[in-house]
Amino acid sequence: MQIGIAMTIRNERPLLRRNMLFHQYVGVDKVYLYLDRTTDGSEDTVSDLPFVQVAPTTDPESLRGRPGADTYISHPDHVTARQAMNVMRSMELAEKDGVDWIIHIDADELICPKAESIERGDLKRLFESVSNDVESVQFLPYEACARRSEYNDMFSEETIFTPPGAKGTRTVFDPINNSNIEADLWLGHEQGKGAARVGRGLVPRGPHTFVHLDRTKPRTVAKGLLLHYYLGGFDHFVRKFQNFVDRPDTWMNGRAIRPAKRLWRDLVNSPDFTEQQLRDYFERWVLISDEEVERRMRRSRILGLPIGKPTLVEIKAASRIIKSLSAD
């Protein structure tokens, strides 16, 4: 059983090495890493890791005529199109390399085989438990809370997550238009990330799932967790939305990007706001307070009876492994 990861990065130097080492620990054999306009030397941090293969983002013309690639080739300005093309290239390489599964994730995401505890090789055991007629595995998302302005390493330091199915909104101030907007509890995505069985004719459907060439859905099972560290303190907030500077207001399908993401992209890249103003804004409107964490981790009650589910949960398994790897 050989497992590969396809990853496209732009300026992810603080996260990349820990991400690679964690995934090697759980059982990943190969990482196809693509540099998308990266300028911070992220690749230098993993140059000594033989299982990481680095390449520039795939040239769209090199996929011309490849089944399933036309939609992405026609939208090269969208990062999700570039990601999809890199996944397609990874799947070609994986088939030659004898890799059985390709997982598509980002540098701020960890595939966590189990929530309670993790042992070396657990991801291999997870895929070995999947029957041969299953073509895709979907890892459901758990989004890490941004609770502090500064993290040395959010992968090891943050253990509070928003679980799948959590609903609700929070008010976010828009200082550009001097108004309030409503933001979902989820700052990132709710779809999770997928893994495709190599050699079954699957292609990426955007950054989250896989489909057959005729757009039919493969037989898919949900397993494990996707831990998404969407914001890891103020520096991560600034770096993330600086990377978004050239992103359009809509996805490839024309659907609007969420208002909070558009606002923070414009705010971070505006010359009208100083670093201190951005930091003050981040601490007031983006961070989750200890009081909110405590409230969201409790179940609501009516007449003393619990109803609903907490909208925050604690997951320590990945944190423990990252800490142990850092100590080695």
Stockholm file with secondary structure:
# STOCKHOLM 1.0

chainA/1-328         MQIGIAMTIRNERPLLRRNMLFHQYVGVDKVYLYLDRTTDGSEDTVSDLPFVQVAPTTDPESLRGRPGADTYISHPDHVTARQAMNVMRSMELAEKDGVDWIIHIDADELICPKAESIERGDLKRLFESVSNDVESVQFLPYEACARRSEYNDMFSEETIFTPPGAKGTRTVFDPINNSNIEADLWLGHEQGKGAARVGRGLVPRGPHTFVHLDRTKPRTVAKGLLLHYYLGGFDHFVRKFQNFVDRPDTWMNGRAIRPAKRLWRDLVNSPDFTEQQLRDYFERWVLISDEEVERRMRRSRILGLPIGKPTLVEIKAASRIIKSLSAD
#=GR chainA/1-328 SS CCEEEEEEESSCHHHHHHHHHHHHHHTCCEEEEEESSCCSCGGGGGTTCTTEEEEECCCGGGGTTCTTCHHHHTCTTSHHHHHHHHHHHHHHHHHHHTCCEEEECCTTEEEESCSSCCCTTHHHHHHHTSCTTCCEEEEEEEEECCCCSCCSCHHHHCCEEECTTCCCEEEEEETTTTEEEEEESCSSCSSCEEEEETTSCEEEETTTEEEETTSCCCCEEEEEEEEECCCCSHHHHHHHHHHTTTCCSBCTTSCBCCHHHHHHHHHHTCTTSCHHHHHHHIIIIISCCHHHHHHHTSCEEETTEEESCCSCEECCHHHHHHHHHHHC
#=GC SS_cons         CCEEEEEEESSCHHHHHHHHHHHHHHTCCEEEEEESSCCSCGGGGGTTCTTEEEEECCCGGGGTTCTTCHHHHTCTTSHHHHHHHHHHHHHHHHHHHTCCEEEECCTTEEEESCSSCCCTTHHHHHHHTSCTTCCEEEEEEEEECCCCSCCSCHHHHCCEEECTTCCCEEEEEETTTTEEEEEESCSSCSSCEEEEETTSCEEEETTTEEEETTSCCCCEEEEEEEEECCCCSHHHHHHHHHHTTTCCSBCTTSCBCCHHHHHHHHHHTCTTSCHHHHHHHIIIIISCCHHHHHHHTSCEEETTEEESCCSCEECCHHHHHHHHHHHC
//
